[in-house]
C-alpha cells in the first residue's frame, strides 16, 4: 500500500505528470509546463499587477524604466504631490491642495492640478447642487467638480475636463478599449487594467501645460476626493500606490489632511482620529510624507511629538491648518511653517527653487481683514440651503467687493419664499424673505434648472426693475427678467419660458435647436463662447474696457426667442450683446436703470481676485454708489482700475451667520451672511 502511494505521488495524482522539484506538493491540481521562475528572475512588486504580465500597450507608455523606478521620457522630471483626507469629509483638501500649489508656484515652479472623484458619474454635469455643490464649467465645456474652480482661482491656470478624473471616465475608457480588442483577449480586471488606466491618465494629463506656457509643468498637485477608507476610492488608492513606485523615489510626495479635534469637555487636542486615519492609509500601501492637521487652534508641541511617534512622520513635517479669518491666510500658514521646504526636500527640488514670494497674498489677506463698510446683496436662489451650490458666484461677489473696498454681506433669499403660496402656508418665511430683499443694496438672481422657485426669481427681477435697485441676472436670471418684461411692460400676460410651459402661446425663451431632448449629460451649450457687443456705449461694454467682444463660459439649453427681440427693444429692453450669428442673445440692459443687466453666460467662472468679473464689479459698484467712478476710471479686461485691485489668488467666498437663519422644510433658508473667508456658511 505504501509503495503504491509513493509511486502515485511521484507521477502526480491525476495524469502521470511528475512535478518539478522546486514545486511544493501542496498544489496537485495545477500543472506547470516549465519550472516556476526563481527569485532572481525579476523583482516582484507589491501587487498582482506585474505577476499577471504586462498590459499589451504597456510598452508604448513613452519611455523606459530608469534605475529609480521612474519613466525616462517627456515626463521623466515631473514631480507629484498627492493630497488625501482622513477622519471626516469637508476638511478642506481642495483649499489645502490649492495652497500647496500657490506656495510652490511662489518658489518659482510651474504647477498643474488634477482632481480625482471616485463617484461613478462620468462628470458632475447631471448631479444636483444639493448632492455635490455647484457644477464648475471650464473653457473646453467640461462640467467638473467645484474644486477645479479653486485651482483655477488660486493658481491662475486654465484646466481641461481631463484634469477631473472620475471612476466613470476610467471604466468607460477601459471598456471602450476592451470592445476594440486592445487587450488581446486578456481578462480585464481592476488590477492591472483599471489601475494602469488611472496611472496613464495622470501621466498624460500632468504633461499638458495649463499656464499658457510651452512644455509641461514642474509639479502636479493631485487631490484624491473622499475620505481614506471609502470603498469607491480603493482602485485609486491601489493605483496611486503603484504610481509612487512607478515614478520613483524623489518624484512623489504624499500630504495627508486629517482632523485633530478639541473636545470641549477636556479642552485638549486629540490625536487618536489622525492616528487611525494614518494607520488605515499605511495599511492600503500609502505612507504619508507629511501631515496637514486641521484644528481650531495651533497644534501644541507635545501633540506634534505624539503624532510623529505614532504616525511615523517627522515632527518638522507636521503642519497646522487652524481656523483663520479668511482663507487667503492658508498659503501664508504653510509658508510660515516651512511646508515648502519639506515638500521640496522630498521632491529633490531644493537646488532649483527659491524662497516663496507671497507679498501680494499678505497684502490681500490684510486688506480683507480691515474692511468695514458693508454692501448687502440679496442672493435669490432655489438652492440656498447649501451655499456651495453658488460657490463661484459667492467668490465673484467677494472679489468684486474687495476691489471696491467693501465688506460683503450676502442676504440669502429662498426664491420659493417670495411666492404668494408661501404667504398663506408660511407667512413668517414670506415676510422674512421680502424684508431681506427690500433691505438689500443689490439683487442677484443666479442660474438654475426646473420650475421650482421660478415665480419667486421673477418677482425679484420685477422688484429690482420697478424700484431702480441694481440687478444682475445670470443665465436663468436673465431669461426670467425677459419673461417679466414681456408680462408687465409689453403686456403679454401669458408670456413664459418653454422650459416651464411648453404650450405657452408667447414663448419668450425657447429650447435651442441643437439641444438633445433624450440625453441630459454634456448636451447643453457648454464652455467658452464669444459675445459681440452690439451697442458700444452700453454699461457692460464699458465695464469690460470698451472691447468689441468677450469670451465667457456658458451652460444652458434654452435661449431668448430671437423672433421677439424687436418687440422687446421697441419697449426699452436692449440686447447689447449677441453671439457671432447675431441670433443668440447674450446680454440685456435697461438703459435708464441704475444697473439692470442680464447675461446668458456665467461670468463667475472666470473671476479671480486679481481679475474680478467686470459685471460683478458693476453690480457691487452700483449697489454702493461707485458705478460712475468705476466707469470713469475704466476697466482693463477683467480688472478694475489698478488702484482698486490686488493680485492673483483666491478666497473661498465664505459667509458667517448674522442672526438666526430659519430653515424651511424644502431645505432652503433665508438669512444674512458676512463673507469672512473661513469656509463657514449659513
Secondary structure, DSSP 8 states (H G I E B T S, - for coil): -HHHHHHHHHH-TTTS----TTS-TT-TT---SS----TTTS---SSSTTTT---TTGGGSSSEE-TTS-EESTTTT-EEEEEEE-SSS-S-HHHHHHHHHHHHHHTT--EEEEEEE-SSSSSSTTS-HHHH---EE-TT--EE-THHHHHHHHHT----GGGEEEHHHHHHHHHHHHHHTTTTT----IIIIIHHHHHHHHHHHHTS--SSSSS--SEEEEEE-S-TT-GGGHHHHHHHHHHHHHH-TTSEEEEEEEE--B-TTT--B--HHHHHHHHHHHHTT---SEEEEEESS---HHHHHHHHHHHT--GGGEEEEE--SSGGGHHHHHHHTTHHHHHHHHTT-TTT------HHHHHHHHHHHH---EEEEEEEES-TT-GGGGHHHHHHHHHHHHHTT-EEEEEEEEGGGGSHHHHHH-HHHHHHHHHHHHT-SEEEE----SSTTHHHHHHHHHHHHHTT-EEEEETHHHHHHHHHHHHHTS--TTEEETTT-TT-SEEEEEE-TT--SS--TT-SEEEEEEEEES-TTSHHHHHTTS-SEEEEEEEESEEE-GGGHHHHHHTT-EEEEE-TTS-SEEEEE-TTSSSEEEESS-GGGG--SSS--HHHHHHHHHHTT-HHHHHHH--BTTB--GGG---S-------EEEEEEEE-TTS-EEEEEE--SSS---
